[in-house]
Amino acid sequence: MRNKSETEASEKLTELESKLLRPFKRVQANMLNVSKTTGTNPNVRTVCDKLKEMMSKDEVGSRALIMVKARATSRALATFINKDFKSYGIRAKEL
């Protein structure tokens, strides 16, 4: 259900903004559905793929540091890496 400010804001849109808003909302809904069904954020997958590539080239004992802005992102990424890299013997820790 829309809140009052969203309803008021959509009434003030120009014709062009209204035309652009409809496809944007469809894309937004599709992306939400994709993220729910795939379960993996594409950015997390990219980071993990890059880490696997780097770790396979480097000698044993290599380390990596990933900087993120939010603590929740750090927790989620550490959890994902710990599951995805278990077979490599690699573990991640959130800070």
Secondary structure, DSSP 8 states (H G I E B T S, - for coil): ---HHHHHHHHT--HHHHHHHHHHHHHHHHHHHHHHHH-S-HHHHHHHHHHHHHHHHS-TT-------S-HHHHHHHHHHHHHHTGGGT------
